[in-house]
Amino acid sequence: MSGSRITDQQVRLYMNHRKHHPQKLAAAKSGMSERTARRVEHEAGLPSQQPRRYWRSRPDPFADVWESEVVPLLRAAPKLKAITLLRKLQEDHPERFPDSMRRTFERHVSQWRALEGPNQEVFFPQTYQPGARGLSDFTHMDKLCVSIGGIPFNHLLYHFVLAFSRWEYASVVDGGESFQALATGLQNALWQAGGCPREHRSDSLSAAFRNLQEEEDFTVRYAALLEHYGMQGTRNNRGMGHEYGAVKNMSQWFSTTPHRLSR
């Protein structure tokens, strides 16, 4: 195939076929062109033993227009396709840059984007296995301005999500973050889900502790709760929205997503 380096195995195969067949047929049986076969016969050693060429074997056809015409267009509109830029050069310089130069020009554009183009977004996809992880979090619902009889109802929502299926459960918490709220919400979520994930992840609940003793007490009771349901526990200081990737604000989810709250 044009543009692909032949392998040591192809060369060995070619030399075996060459003992009994003409050069053209031996090359075809080995998956290489006849021109490559002629080069193989004149070279000493296998392809892996040959030094790779990192220099140009012919003059760059775009050298005198690259910095003056192409780069300014790329900097002004980095998302322009290489074929669009080539068409612009063909209009400005008739018969100078035929379509046969397209692949060469595309390599120039790709190299420029890699070395000098705008920074690319880095994305690390998160993959989950069925039944592997569940996540719990609390969020304040003050932005919804809920009131009962004209009196503001200051409350939280407990939110549970199965990471793989995106199955969700939410319940109202009349009070602050606490072990009781977490245990009740988690237990009801697991009952409705009909099973337990292998791992449960929650935020650090730092707002729930007034001192170190309370935090240590929570840790012991939390570990006992997870042991009862046969789950491993981890903490997530960045909040569930960061890992879940669906919404970062539970009040946004509550106001825009059809849902059903269990009483």
N, C-alpha and C positions, 0 to 999 in steps of 0.2 A: 504494500500500500504506500502511495506517495506520501512523504513526510514522516513515515514511521521507520525507526531503526530496526534493522534485521537482528535476529538473536543468534546466539551461538548454536542453538539447536537447528535453526534454519540452515546455517552454513554447513554443519555436519551432515544434515539431510541432503543438501545439495551435492556435496562431495560424494556421497554414496550413490546418488542417482547419476551423477556425472560419469561414473565408471561404466555405465551401461546405456546411457541415453545422450542424445545431442544436447548442447548447451541450452537451447531454447526450451526443450521439453523438461530437462532437469530443473531449470529455474521455475517453470510453471508448477511442477510437482512440489517444489520447496516453498512456494508462496512468495516469490520475489521476481522482479523484472529481469529481462535479459541483460539490460545495462548494468544492473546491480551484480548479476552473476559474473559478468566480465571483470568488474572491479574486484569481486571476491577472489577470482583466480589470480589476480595480480598482487593481492595483498598478502602479507605474511602474518599469520596469527588470526585469532578469533576476534569478533567485534568488541567483546569485553576487554580485549587486550589493546585496542586501538585508542589513542587519545582523542577525546571529543574536541570538535572545533567550536570555538566561541567567538570567532571573528567573521566579518563579512567576506563573502567570496565574490561579491560584485558591488558596484557603487550603489548607494542609496538613491533611488529615483525621486524621493520626496525631500531630499536634503535642503534644497534652496527655497522650498515653500513651507516647510514644517513650522519653523519658529515664527515666520512672518505672517502666515495665513491660517494654518491649522490650529496651532496652540491658542491664539487669541479666541478662536471660536469655541474651543474646548473649555477654556476658562470662563467664558461668558455663559455657556450652556453645556455643562458637563454631561448631560444626559443625551446629547445628540448622538445618533447612531453613526457608525463608521461609514455606512453606505451613503448617508445624507451628506457627510463631509466630502466624500469622494465625488458625488454628483456636483457639489459646489466647485470643486477643483476642475472638474471636466468642463463646467460652464465657463470658468475664468480662463482655462488653458485648453482650448479645443485640441483634440487629437494627441495630447501629451500624456494623459493618464488613462489608458484604456481599462476596460473591465478586467482584463487579465491581471492587473495589479491589485485587485480588490483584497485578496488574502494577505498580501504584503502590507497593505495599508491598514487592515484590521489588526494585524499584529502590532503595528506602530501605535495605534490608538489604545489597544489593551495594555501595552507596556507603559504608555504615558499615564493612564488611569491608575495603574498599580503603583507607580513611583511618584507621581506628582499630582494625581487627581484628588478630589475631596475624600475625606475619611469615610470609610464604609461602616455601616451599622454592624456591630458585633452582636450576634444572636446565638445563645446557647439553648437549644431546645430541651425541654424537660419531658421525659417520657416516664410514664407510670404503668405499672402492671395492675391488672384487675385485683381488687381486694387488698392492695398493698398498703395504701395510706389514706387516712382520714385527717381532716384539718378542722380545728375549732378556733373561733375568734369572737371577740366582743366588739361592738361599735356603738358609739353614742348616736342617738337619733334626734338630736336637738334641731338639726336643719329642717326637719319635717314640721316642726312647730305643732305637734299633736297636743290637743287640749281635751279635757273631760269636764263638761259643765262650765266651760270658760276658764278653767284652771289648767295651766300648763302641766303636761304629763311628762316629766323628765324620766326617761327610761333608757335601757340598753336593749340590743338584740343579741342573743346568742346565735351564732351561725356555724353550721357544720356542713362540710362538703366531702364527698368521696372523690379523690383526685382523678381517678381514671374515668368514671362514668359521669362525673359532674352532678351526681345526685345530691340534693340540698335539703337541709332542714333548718328552720329558724324558729325561735321562740322569744317572747317578750320577757325581759328581766326587769322587774320593778325594784331597782336598787343598783348597787355597784358591782364591780367584778369581785367574785369571791369563789371559794372552792365549792360552796353549796350551789351557786348558779352554774358553774362549770359541770359539776357532777350531775345535776338534774338535767341540764340541756344535753349532755353527752349520752346519758342513759336513755332519754326519750328518743334521741336521734338513732341510737343503735337498735332500739326496739322497733322503730318504724322501718329501718333499713332491713331488718331481719337477719342481721349478722354483724360481725366485727371485723374491721381491717386488721392487718398484722401490725401496723404502726399508727400511732396517733400523734399529731403535731399540734401544739398550741403556742400562743405567744407567751411572753414571760410574765404577763399579768403584774407588772411592776407597780401599777397604780393600786393594786389590792393590798399591798403590804405596808404596814406602818413601821415595822422594825424587822430585824433579822430573825427574831424568834418566830414571827408569824410566817415568814418566808420558808423557814425550815419546817415548820408544822405543815404548811401547804405541800411541800415537796414530799414529805412522808405519806400524807393522805392521798396525794395524787398518784404516787407509786403504787399504793395499795389498791386504788381504784382500777388502774390499768392492769395490775396483776389479776384482779378479779375477772376482768373480761379477756385476759390472755393477750394483751396488746403491749407493744413496746412504745415508750414515750420519748419524744424529743421536743426541744423548745425552739421557737422561731422568733427572734427579737425584732424581725423586720415586719411582722404581721402576716396574716394569711393572704391578703390581697397581693403581696409581692410574689409569693410562690404560686398561688392559684392562677394568676394571670387573667382572671375574668373581670373583676372590678376591684379597685383599691378602696372604695368607700361603700360600706354596707348600706348607708342611707340611699345612695344612688341605686344600688341593686333593688332595694325595697320599693323605691318609687317608680322604677321603670320595668321591673321584671314580674310577670305573672307568677304568683306563688300562693301557697296555702300555709297558714300558721296553725299549729296544733295548740289546742287549749290545754 
